[in-house]
Amino acid sequence: MRKKRTATLSSKYQISIPKSVREAHEWKPGQEFAFVPRGKHVMLVPVPELEDLMGIAAGADPTGYRDRDDRY
């Protein structure tokens, strides 16, 4: 059986994410998403929780980045 991966915009401008997509990405009810315009397309991106971002830049080298002294 082929898994459904499409959705239809309702008269109330709502879209239900197909079960196969939700399960593949482990998305849960109440999860927040951002819509990111990309030309004629839109990307649906889950908004991460703050805890998910902790340590994401560990080990990053900050040299060569702009600092407050060169702003005007």
C-alpha positions, 0 to 999 in steps of 0.5 A: 500500500502506498503511503499518502504524502499529500494534503488538501487545504480546507475551506478554513485554510487548514492542512492535516499533515499525513500520518506517514510524514508525522510518524517519519519525523516524530512530530507530536500534537501541539508542536509549533512550526514556522513557514519559511517562504522560498520563492514560489514554495514554502518550507514547513520547519519545526520550531525547536525547543530551547533545550534542543538548542543547548550546546549546538555551537559547542566548539565553534571558533568565534575568531574572525566574527564581527564584534560591537566595535565595528558597528555604527 
